[in-house]
Amino acid sequence: MGIELRPYQTDSIESLRSGFRAGHIRQVLSSATGAGKSIIMVSMIDSAVVKDSRTLFICERRILVEQFSQHLDAIGIDHGVLMAAHWRWRPQAMVQVASVQTLERMETWPAFDVIFIDELHACMRKSIISMIKVFPDTPIIGATATPFHPGIAEHFSN
């Protein structure tokens, strides 16, 4: 992989992996703005790709979808973008970046092996909570610098 992680980023990944081993299906990656949460998630997605895991990265805004897609491009991770009329619409790709608004408009949500949610505090919408209930055994990591939405504690255990 082409990303060199800082020690605290590597520690964050190991903490999340430990959480999964301890039975936490839904976890929060919380760190300050600028600490590199996106880079941590790119690294984890890269590991998921090696394991042939279907991966979904959910963003709250179009600009964040584009930014994360660029992060994946930078290290050569093939992916599609689930967003209305996007040039990279390729729902068969193993890795998908999606806007929450597009997912809300889909009749059914595709199944994934692992889901990442960016800006979790802003994405705790009825649709995300519904998705959590539809896929109760799918590992989910929600990233945020401000983990203060009341739904986070209700639906994320670590």
N, C-alpha and C positions, 0 to 999 in steps of 0.2 A: 504494500500500500504506500502511496505517496504522501501520507500525512505523518508528521512527527508530533506526537502528543506531549503535552507538558505532564509532569508527574501527577498533578492534581486531577488532570483529565483521565489519565490511566487509572488512578484511584477511584474516580467516579464510575468508570466502566466496571471495575472489579466489584465495587459496592452494589451496582445494579445486578451483576451476575450472581453475587452472593444472595441478594434478595430473591432472585428467581429460584435459586437452589433451596431457599428457606420457604418457598411456597407463595411468595408474593407475585401474583399474576399482573397486577397493575401498580406501577411505581412512578414516582415523581423524580425527575432530574432537576434539582433546583440549584442554581448558582447565579452569581451577579451578572448583570448585563455586561457583555464584552468578555466573559470568561471562556467562551468557546463551546457553548452547548451544541451549536450546529455541528461543529467539528467532532465533538464526542459522538453525536448521532450518526454522522457520516462514517466514522470509524466502525460503529456498531452495525450499520447497514452493510458495510464492506464485509464484515465477519459473517453476517447473515447470508450474503450472496455466495460466499464460499460453501455454505451449508445447503445451498439451493432452497433457501427459505423465501417465500413470497412476502414482500415487505411493502408496507404502506406508510408514507409520511404525509401527515395532514397539516395544512397551514390555514390560517384564518384569513389571509389576504392574498390577492393575486401577486403582489410584489414579492411576498415571502415565498410563494411557489417558484417564481422565477429565480430568486436568489438561491434557494436550496437546489434547484435543478442545476444551476451553475456550479455549486459545490460538488455535486455528483459528477458533472462533466469534468471538473478539474482533476479528478483522480480516475476517470475512465469507467465509472459505474454506469452501465447501460440502464436506461429507465424510460418510463412513459410518464405523461402528465395527464391526470384525470381532471380536466378543466374545460369548460365549454369552448368549442372552436379552437382549441390549442393545436399548434402545428405538430406537437409531439404526442398527440393522442395515440397511444399504443397500449390498449388495455391488456394485451397478452404478455407484456414485459413483466419480469419477476419483481422489479422494483417500480413502484408508482409514487408520484408526488401528486397530491390532490388538494384542491381548495375544499374547505368544509361546505361551502355553498353548493358546489357541484355534487358532492356526495349527498347533500340534503335533497337534491332534485332527482336522484336515481331511485328507480322503483325498488331495487334490492341492492344491498352493498355487497361487493365481491368479498370473498373470504381471503384472509391473509394469515401467514404464520406469525408475524409480529407487526405491531402498529406503533408508530411514533406520532405524537401530537405536539406540534410546536405552539408556543404561547398558550399553554394549557389553561391558564386563568381566563383567557378570552374565548377559548373553544368549548368551555363547559356548557354547551347548548343542549336543548332537548334531543337533537339528532345524535350527538356524541353519546349522551347517556343511553339512548335507545340502542346505539351500536354496541356499547359495552354490555348491555343486557342480551343482545342477540348473539354475541360472541363472548360468552363468559369465560372461556378457557384460553382465549387468545392473549398472549403477553402484550401489554401496552406500557409504553414509557411516555410520560407527558413531561415536557420541558417548560420551565418557567423561571423567571427571576422573582416573580411575586406570587407565591403559592397560597393565596388568601381567599380564593373562591370557595364558598361553603360546600359545593359539590365535590371538590377535590378530596376532602377527608372522608366523604361518604362513599366514594367509588375507587379510591386509591389507598392501598394499605401500607405502602412503604415510601 
